[in-house]
Amino acid sequence: MPSLSDLRMVGRTCSAYEPEAEGVERSCETCVHWGGEARDCILDIFWEQLTNLDQT
């Protein structure tokens, strides 16, 4: 499971981020694509996005 810091970093830079409500902090946890049984990105791009952050 990713850390809260990872969720925030990816959420801030993810081009597919869509907030579930107005005025929420930008984080994967507040994105409409986050969830499901696995509590992961349903677009299956979280780990790729996180890896790309590490390369910059």
Sequence and secondary structure as in RCSB ss.txt:
>XXXX:A:sequence
MPSLSDLRMVGRTCSAYEPEAEGVERSCETCVHWGGEARDCILDIFWEQLTNLDQT
>XXXX:A:secstr
   HHHHHHHHHH TT  BSSTT   SGGGBTTEETTTTEETTS HHHHHHHHHT 
